[in-house]
Structures are given as structure tokens and as C-alpha cells.
Amino acid sequence: MHKTSMDIVSGAAGKVLKASTGYNFFVPNNLPPNFEWTIDLVNSLSKADHVLGQLSREGAGLPNPHLLIRPFIAKEAVLSSKIEGTQATLGEILADEVGSVVHKSPDDLQEVQNYIRALNCGLSRLESLPLSMRLIKEIHAELMQGVRGNATPGELRRTQNWIGVPGCTLNTAKYVPPAPDDMIEALNKFEIFLHDRTLPPLVHIALCHYQFEAIHPFLDGNGRAGRLLITLLLIERKILAAPLLYLSAFFEATQNEYYKQLYNVSAFGTWHDWLTYFLNGVAIQSVDVLSRAERINNLLQEWRAMTVGSSSSALHAIITHFSVNPFLTVNKIAAHLNVAFTTVQRAVNKLEALGIIEQTTPGKRDRVYCAKKIMDILEEPLILS
């Protein structure tokens, strides 16, 4: 078998072809692949199914699951974008939502906010449109709107792209995806497989994510679009009723392994390793999300108990608001609740005196407050064991 500049050979996952201009590119085989159902792979699938089912059941039973989704969406957006090099933090995103202007990079902030809009767009469109390349292009248009570089939002690439260290060329790249004509054919087969129901759902989703990344159909934004695809498939396959599971935290915590596993499928056909890695991530993330959600709800219940004697409806409404966003400003809350500024200010003063919130901005003007214990839960690093 001929070895390419990519160190990939035609084999179990696809074939290497040579372009008329002399460079080599990789075209993945149509899905599904042949792989062995070993005992450890079956066990990995069983564990992932079990804990994901637990997240689905117990997550739906939490007091505010529809509210808690919002900070987890923000966290997913931050970490998925961080994999691609953005530096915006979860605190900056959530603080920006309430009107804070303290952030280091407006460009990074926009890319993360685009991710949130793209996910919400995809979830909304799933109600009337099946998961398809049309829907994926719509999501990509939201994802890449107004970002740096030549992203061509919502358009499939018409030229060759490649992956490698900065400054590399087509002939020195680590990975070169299909040439445009071959890409279109691969995408047509990929779209058909999106609706295949012969494999267990989590295995199907893992294969779809690999295939999308291998095809790399856009000039930019492929990684983020491919990770959005995971969430949308979980919803479309009715594995989760709401988007509570986000794998970007696992991928970001194991970033080198993530890229290695994707590359090794193309290079060596290591389907078993990729599926095991992916399923392990589902299990770890399911446990992690449920733990965070439960601890946030326990905090909210504790704070409600601390203020049980108060007759202020604004006070209780603010505590409920913390499940959506731990940051607040008096102006935003007053407008949201349609109550007087002074009423909200008294409630905020009470919460500050109880140690539930603290001011995060200097001075007395445009003050931003934060329920720091909730932010601490949201920002804890992922435990991989």
C-alpha cells in the first residue's frame, strides 16, 4: 500500500487518492464500517447507555431542568470553541448576558455566542426539518456569522482544505480531507447514514461524528459543527428529551486523545478504540452533568430556605434566576420582573448580606453581582476517572 505525506494509507477506514496537482487526499469509506463487538466494547456501550438513561430520567425530574439547560449550553459553547483556540471564559459569557462589558476578546465572545445561537437554531429547526445537510448548513451559517477569517457561512467548500501545524502545505499537512468533487459524493452517503437505524444509537452517533470530521465539508468551523451534530442526534434519536449532555467538556479535557483517536481511525481503521473512547466520554459526562445539576438545585433550595420568612417576591424570583444565570444586574432583573428598581435593589442587598451573592465589578455604578457558589460548580474541572 502506498504511503502518503499524511502517513495515512488506503485501508479499513477509507482510501487515499492523488489529485491532478499531485497532492494526496483521504476519502472515508461509506458507513457503517466493519468492527468487532468485543466484550469491552459491549461493556462500554452498556455503561454509557445506563448512565445516559439515568441522566435522562433524573434530569427530567429536577426542579428546573428547562432552566438549568441554559448555563450548560453556555458551558458547551465555551469548551467547544476553546478546542478551536478561543479564550473566552464561561464567566465572561454569562456576565455578558446580563450586560457586563468586561471581556478580553470581543471576537472570541462572538464565536461562543454564535455557537449558542447555532445550537438553539438547530434544536428549533429539528421540530420541522429532519437532520440533514440542509439543516447542518443552516447551523453552520449561524456558527460562522461575522467571525474572523474567510468562513463562508453555510456554504460547502469549493476548494481543498487541510489540517496541520501553522504554515504547513497540502504536501506537508497531517491530514487532507476529500477533494471537493469526492466530498460531495461522501456527503451524500453520509446524509443517508444519518437516518440509518440499524446500530445502537450511541454507536451511530460516534460514527457520524467521525465521518463528518473526516469529510471536513466547510472551510472553517468543522469541529464545532461536528460537535453540535452530536447534541442534535441525541435529541433527534430521542435519547434525551432536552439537551442536557455536552461532550465538549470531555473532548476538551482529553484534547490530544480526541484528535489522536479521530486521526487513528483514518490512518489505521481503529474503530474499536474510537467507539470505546466516545462511549467512555458519554458515561463520564452523564455522571458529571447530573452531579452539577443536582448540586445547583440543592443550593437553590438552601437559599430559598434561608429567605423563607421574606415576603419579597423579587427575592425568590432572583434565586430562581440563578439556575439560568448566576450573574445579575439590578436593572436587568427589574426589567425582567417588571418591578421597581428599588424593590430589586433591596432584594439584592438582602442576598448580599446573606453571602449568597457578591459584587464582581468595582464602584457603585453598573454593578454586576454573582452567585459565586453556582459559578464554582459550573467551572469545576471535569473528573475523568
BAKOL-313272 format. One line per 5 residues: number of its first residue (from 1); their letters; for each residue x, y, z of C-alpha. Coordinates in nm, 4 decimals, decimal comma. Layout:
// residues N
NUM	A	X/Y/Z; ... .
***
This chain:
// residues 385
1	MHKTS	0,0000/0,0000/0,0000; 0,1279/0,3435/-0,0933; 0,2219/0,5670/0,1992; 0,1234/0,9325/0,1714; 0,2578/1,2582/0,3083 .
6	MDIVS	-0,0204/1,2280/0,5659; 0,1143/0,8977/0,6985; -0,2259/0,7532/0,6057; -0,2697/0,4562/0,3747; -0,5727/0,3170/0,1978 .
11	GAAGK	-0,7232/0,0624/0,4315; -1,0032/-0,0148/0,6771; -1,1438/0,3390/0,7014; -1,1016/0,4782/0,3509; -0,8800/0,5278/0,0506 .
16	VLKAS	-0,6020/0,7663/-0,0421; -0,6297/0,9333/-0,3799; -0,3965/1,1653/-0,5699; -0,5181/1,4982/-0,7030; -0,4257/1,6123/-1,0535 .
21	TGYNF	-0,1943/1,8700/-0,8960; -0,0019/1,5967/-0,7145; -0,1107/1,6074/-0,3508; -0,2746/1,3139/-0,1737; -0,6127/1,3282/0,0000 .
26	FVPNN	-0,8231/1,0859/0,2031; -1,1783/0,9753/0,1258; -1,3519/0,7851/0,4083; -1,5409/0,4678/0,3229; -1,9173/0,4759/0,3442 .
31	LPPNF	-2,0654/0,3953/0,6831; -2,1174/0,1657/0,8635; -1,7713/0,0100/0,8918; -1,6847/-0,3423/0,9926; -1,5772/-0,3644/1,3559 .
36	EWTID	-1,5669/-0,6364/1,6181; -1,8131/-0,6373/1,9067; -1,5610/-0,7257/2,1762; -1,6609/-0,7736/2,5388; -1,5055/-0,4448/2,6466 .
41	LVNSL	-1,6859/-0,2546/2,3684; -2,0186/-0,4127/2,4676; -1,9482/-0,3230/2,8306; -1,8616/0,0362/2,7336; -2,1876/0,0670/2,5423 .
46	SKADH	-2,3858/-0,0862/2,8273; -2,2375/0,1564/3,0809; -2,2888/0,4586/2,8564; -2,6499/0,3613/2,7878; -2,7149/0,3079/3,1589 .
51	VLGQL	-2,5785/0,6393/3,2856; -2,7240/0,8348/2,9943; -3,0621/0,6814/3,0711; -3,0160/0,7833/3,4340; -2,9383/1,1398/3,3246 .
56	SREGA	-3,2500/1,1416/3,1063; -3,4761/1,0151/3,3864; -3,3315/1,2058/3,6796; -3,2577/1,5181/3,4771; -3,6242/1,5398/3,3771 .
61	GLPNP	-3,7182/1,5092/3,7461; -3,5032/1,8019/3,8609; -3,6998/2,1061/3,9785; -3,5763/2,3339/3,6979; -3,4346/2,1208/3,4148 .
66	HLLIR	-3,5546/2,3645/3,1475; -3,3745/2,6485/3,3232; -3,0567/2,4586/3,4036; -3,0104/2,3820/3,0347; -2,9049/2,7405/2,9652 .
71	PFIAK	-2,5812/2,7550/3,1670; -2,4866/2,4093/3,0395; -2,5388/2,5259/2,6804; -2,3098/2,8203/2,7565; -2,0512/2,5841/2,9048 .
76	EAVLS	-2,0667/2,3598/2,5981; -2,0234/2,6612/2,3712; -1,7213/2,7855/2,5655; -1,5440/2,4486/2,5715; -1,6220/2,3509/2,2121 .
81	SKIEG	-1,4880/2,6892/2,0989; -1,1885/2,6595/2,3319; -1,0838/2,3419/2,1473; -1,0536/2,5637/1,8390; -0,8424/2,8228/2,0227 .
86	TQATL	-1,0827/3,0822/2,1639; -1,0071/3,2158/2,5125; -1,3489/3,3436/2,6247; -1,4484/3,2054/2,9656; -1,7834/3,0847/3,0927 .
91	GEILA	-1,7898/3,3732/3,3402; -1,7435/3,6256/3,0581; -2,0247/3,4713/2,8535; -2,2716/3,4612/3,1425; -2,1751/3,8089/3,2659 .
96	DEVGS	-2,2147/3,9464/2,9137; -2,5719/3,8106/2,9046; -2,6687/4,0420/3,1893; -2,4998/4,3458/3,0380; -2,1444/4,3358/3,1707 .
101	VVHKS	-1,8879/4,4712/2,9262; -1,5852/4,3184/3,0966; -1,4325/4,0740/2,8485; -1,0908/4,0377/2,6926; -1,1710/3,9472/2,3326 .
106	PDDLQ	-1,4907/4,0598/2,1567; -1,4083/3,8249/1,8664; -1,3834/3,5209/2,0954; -1,7028/3,6260/2,2702; -1,8883/3,6430/1,9404 .
111	EVQNY	-1,7697/3,2971/1,8343; -1,9014/3,1449/2,1569; -2,2301/3,3368/2,1317; -2,2629/3,2149/1,7725; -2,2287/2,8576/1,8997 .
116	IRALN	-2,5157/2,9107/2,1421; -2,7323/3,0593/1,8659; -2,6394/2,7755/1,6286; -2,7403/2,5109/1,8811; -3,0680/2,6841/1,9610 .
121	CGLSR	-3,1324/2,7230/1,5882; -3,0676/2,3536/1,5301; -3,2947/2,2458/1,8142; -3,5718/2,4695/1,6835; -3,5336/2,3509/1,3239 .
126	LESLP	-3,5472/1,9858/1,4295; -3,9129/2,0403/1,5112; -3,9920/2,0842/1,1409; -3,6889/1,9600/0,9476; -3,5117/1,6232/0,9711 .
131	LSMRL	-3,1417/1,6248/1,0481; -2,9817/1,6728/0,7083; -2,7069/1,8608/0,5284; -2,9568/2,1406/0,4726; -3,0022/2,1763/0,8481 .
136	IKEIH	-2,6278/2,1416/0,9120; -2,5590/2,4224/0,6618; -2,8131/2,6421/0,8383; -2,6389/2,5739/1,1694; -2,3008/2,6495/1,0140 .
141	AELMQ	-2,4355/2,9818/0,8847; -2,5264/3,0787/1,2425; -2,1988/2,9439/1,3776; -1,9716/3,1382/1,1447; -2,1676/3,4620/1,1010 .
146	GVRGN	-1,9346/3,7612/1,1329; -1,6344/3,5670/1,2639; -1,2702/3,6198/1,1747; -1,1291/3,4745/0,8562; -1,2898/3,3540/0,5346 .
151	ATPGE	-1,5532/3,1247/0,6816; -1,8187/3,1341/0,4014; -2,1065/3,0748/0,6482; -2,3462/2,7993/0,5457; -2,1595/2,7133/0,2242 .
156	LRRTQ	-1,9852/2,3879/0,1460; -1,6253/2,4398/0,0473; -1,5356/2,4535/-0,3209; -1,1625/2,4324/-0,2642; -0,9287/2,1928/-0,0871 .
161	NWIGV	-0,8633/2,2387/0,2833; -0,6184/2,0580/0,5100; -0,5209/2,0084/0,8745; -0,1731/2,0524/1,0177; 0,0653/2,2798/1,2010 .
166	PGCTL	0,0588/2,6528/1,1125; 0,2393/2,7167/0,7881; 0,2077/2,3632/0,6517; 0,1064/2,2999/0,2912; -0,1075/2,0419/0,1146 .
171	NTAKY	0,2054/1,8324/0,0717; 0,3133/1,8527/0,4365; -0,0280/1,8524/0,6097; -0,1084/1,5908/0,8710; -0,4499/1,5274/0,7161 .
176	VPPAP	-0,6083/1,6242/0,3829; -0,9839/1,5530/0,3550; -1,1636/1,4684/0,0304; -1,1235/1,6924/-0,2727; -1,4433/1,8938/-0,3449 .
181	DDMIE	-1,5928/1,6531/-0,6014; -1,5217/1,3484/-0,3837; -1,6508/1,5423/-0,0820; -1,9959/1,5879/-0,2393; -2,0308/1,2157/-0,3022 .
186	ALNKF	-1,9122/1,1344/0,0514; -2,1614/1,3844/0,1973; -2,4487/1,2282/0,0015; -2,3665/0,8878/0,1526; -2,3169/1,0476/0,4956 .
191	EIFLH	-2,6611/1,2084/0,4784; -2,8190/0,8720/0,4048; -2,6398/0,7190/0,7041; -2,7686/0,9970/0,9321; -3,1067/0,8234/0,9104 .
196	DRTLP	-2,9767/0,4674/0,9476; -3,1268/0,2901/1,2477; -2,9540/-0,0473/1,2341; -2,6895/0,0240/1,5004; -2,7261/0,1216/1,8679 .
201	PLVHI	-2,7876/0,4995/1,8797; -2,4672/0,5949/2,0634; -2,2553/0,3901/1,8226; -2,4381/0,5509/1,5310; -2,3677/0,8995/1,6717 .
206	ALCHY	-1,9990/0,8223/1,7296; -1,9649/0,7049/1,3684; -2,1465/1,0129/1,2366; -1,9160/1,2467/1,4297; -1,6030/1,0778/1,2946 .
211	QFEAI	-1,7352/1,0765/0,9375; -1,8288/1,4440/0,9447; -1,4836/1,5399/1,0721; -1,3153/1,3150/0,8143; -1,5105/1,4771/0,5289 .
216	HPFLD	-1,4483/1,8296/0,6666; -1,7085/1,9898/0,4382; -1,6587/2,3554/0,5352; -1,3589/2,5853/0,5046; -1,3788/2,6540/0,8785 .
221	GNGRA	-1,5943/2,5566/1,1754; -1,5974/2,1816/1,1067; -1,5015/2,0833/1,4622; -1,7726/2,2946/1,6214; -2,0348/2,1884/1,3661 .
226	GRLLI	-1,9428/1,8240/1,4214; -1,9819/1,8580/1,7979; -2,3163/2,0336/1,7539; -2,4186/1,7364/1,5412; -2,3727/1,5064/1,8434 .
231	TLLLI	-2,6221/1,7045/2,0520; -2,8735/1,7250/1,7689; -2,8536/1,3498/1,7078; -2,9132/1,2805/2,0772; -3,2319/1,4859/2,0557 .
236	ERKIL	-3,3486/1,3552/1,7186; -3,2946/0,9933/1,8254; -3,4985/1,0746/2,1411; -3,2170/0,9557/2,3663; -3,2612/1,2803/2,5585 .
241	AAPLL	-3,5745/1,4928/2,5726; -3,3663/1,8047/2,6364; -3,0037/1,8921/2,5520; -2,8528/1,8081/2,8896; -2,5440/1,6203/2,7665 .
246	YLSAF	-2,2455/1,8020/2,6183; -1,9363/1,6093/2,5175; -1,7147/1,9111/2,4511; -1,6058/1,9151/2,8159; -1,4744/1,5593/2,7743 .
251	FEATQ	-1,3151/1,6337/2,4375; -1,1503/1,9495/2,5734; -1,0195/1,7704/2,8853; -0,8732/1,4950/2,6635; -0,7961/1,7115/2,3609 .
256	NEYYK	-0,4800/1,5363/2,2456; -0,6505/1,1971/2,2763; -0,9582/1,3281/2,0944; -0,7567/1,4340/1,7908; -0,5448/1,1204/1,8070 .
261	QLYNV	-0,8491/0,8925/1,8095; -1,0084/1,0674/1,5108; -0,6819/1,0574/1,3170; -0,6124/0,6942/1,4021; -0,9438/0,5816/1,2561 .
266	SAFGT	-0,8422/0,7309/0,9220; -0,4823/0,6107/0,9443; -0,5285/0,2650/1,0923; -0,9016/0,1839/1,0978; -0,9114/0,1798/1,4800 .
271	WHDWL	-1,2912/0,1837/1,5036; -1,2933/-0,0144/1,8269; -1,0704/0,2387/2,0049; -1,2697/0,5376/1,8787; -1,6038/0,3869/1,9833 .
276	TYFLN	-1,4692/0,2925/2,3260; -1,3283/0,6432/2,3756; -1,6549/0,8072/2,2675; -1,8730/0,5831/2,4842; -1,6457/0,6421/2,7830 .
281	GVAIQ	-1,6934/1,0140/2,7279; -2,0720/0,9755/2,7258; -2,0587/0,7868/3,0570; -1,8256/1,0370/3,2250; -2,0212/1,3397/3,1025 .
286	SVDVL	-2,3586/1,1964/3,2022; -2,2422/1,1458/3,5602; -2,0789/1,4886/3,5629; -2,3811/1,6818/3,4339; -2,6214/1,5124/3,6731 .
291	SRAER	-2,3916/1,5827/3,9682; -2,3605/1,9520/3,8808; -2,7326/1,9935/3,8184; -2,8226/1,8275/4,1493; -2,5751/2,0401/4,3450 .
296	INNLL	-2,7034/2,3611/4,1848; -3,0602/2,2693/4,2730; -2,9575/2,1841/4,6289; -2,8009/2,5290/4,6603; -3,1159/2,6980/4,5321 .
301	QEWRA	-3,3274/2,5045/4,7820; -3,0886/2,6012/5,0621; -3,1093/2,9684/4,9656; -3,4878/2,9567/4,9467; -3,4908/2,8138/5,2992 .
306	MTVGS	-3,2651/3,0975/5,4160; -3,5165/3,3537/5,2852; -3,8370/3,1684/5,3704; -3,9582/3,4438/5,6030; -3,9311/3,7118/5,3401 .
311	SSSAL	-4,2440/3,8376/5,1659; -4,0438/3,9763/4,8736; -4,1428/3,8012/4,5513; -3,8429/3,9681/4,3860; -3,6103/3,7893/4,6284 .
316	HAIIT	-3,7453/3,4466/4,5377; -3,7517/3,5307/4,1660; -3,3843/3,6268/4,1788; -3,2945/3,2959/4,3415; -3,4785/3,1123/4,0624 .
321	HFSVN	-3,2895/3,3290/3,8105; -2,9608/3,1818/3,9372; -3,0489/2,8488/3,7745; -3,0468/3,0333/3,4409; -2,7504/3,2605/3,5072 .
326	PFLTV	-2,5554/3,3167/3,8312; -2,4830/3,6777/3,7259; -2,7281/3,9646/3,7616; -2,7651/4,3394/3,7500; -3,0415/4,5272/3,9251 .
331	NKIAA	-3,1538/4,6955/3,6026; -3,1838/4,3668/3,4112; -3,3753/4,1910/3,6891; -3,6065/4,4895/3,7405; -3,6864/4,4970/3,3684 .
336	HLNVA	-3,7328/4,1203/3,3528; -3,9671/4,1104/3,6545; -4,1344/4,4407/3,5646; -4,0879/4,5724/3,9176; -3,9313/4,8879/4,0591 .
341	FTTVQ	-3,5546/4,9271/4,0656; -3,5637/4,9999/4,4406; -3,7562/4,6772/4,5088; -3,4916/4,4716/4,3328; -3,2090/4,6674/4,4962 .
346	RAVNK	-3,3462/4,5821/4,8433; -3,3654/4,2134/4,7473; -3,0102/4,2237/4,6110; -2,8868/4,3909/4,9303; -3,0507/4,1148/5,1328 .
351	LEALG	-2,8881/3,8406/4,9223; -2,5524/4,0135/4,9516; -2,5877/4,0393/5,3300; -2,6650/3,6666/5,3461; -2,3491/3,5891/5,1483 .
356	IIEQT	-2,5459/3,4398/4,8586; -2,4139/3,6899/4,6045; -2,1162/3,9221/4,5824; -2,0365/4,2227/4,3682; -1,7914/4,1433/4,0889 .
361	TPGKR	-1,7387/4,4928/3,9474; -1,5696/4,7909/4,1162; -1,7532/5,1063/4,2178; -2,1202/5,1846/4,2643; -2,2301/5,2290/3,9034 .
366	DRVYC	-2,3496/4,9457/3,6768; -2,2795/4,6903/3,9454; -2,2720/4,3222/3,8459; -2,3355/4,0568/4,1105; -2,2660/3,6843/4,1049 .
371	AKKIM	-2,3837/3,3793/4,2979; -2,0266/3,2543/4,3153; -2,1054/2,9108/4,4586; -2,3009/2,8290/4,1435; -2,0205/2,9574/3,9212 .
376	DILEE	-1,7768/2,7413/4,1166; -1,9891/2,4333/4,0379; -2,0146/2,5235/3,6694; -1,6405/2,5917/3,6378; -1,5097/2,2853/3,8223 .
381	PLILS	-1,2741/2,0819/3,6005; -1,4076/1,7550/3,4676; -1,3074/1,4488/3,6708; -1,2051/1,1812/3,4206; -1,1885/0,8790/3,6495 .
***
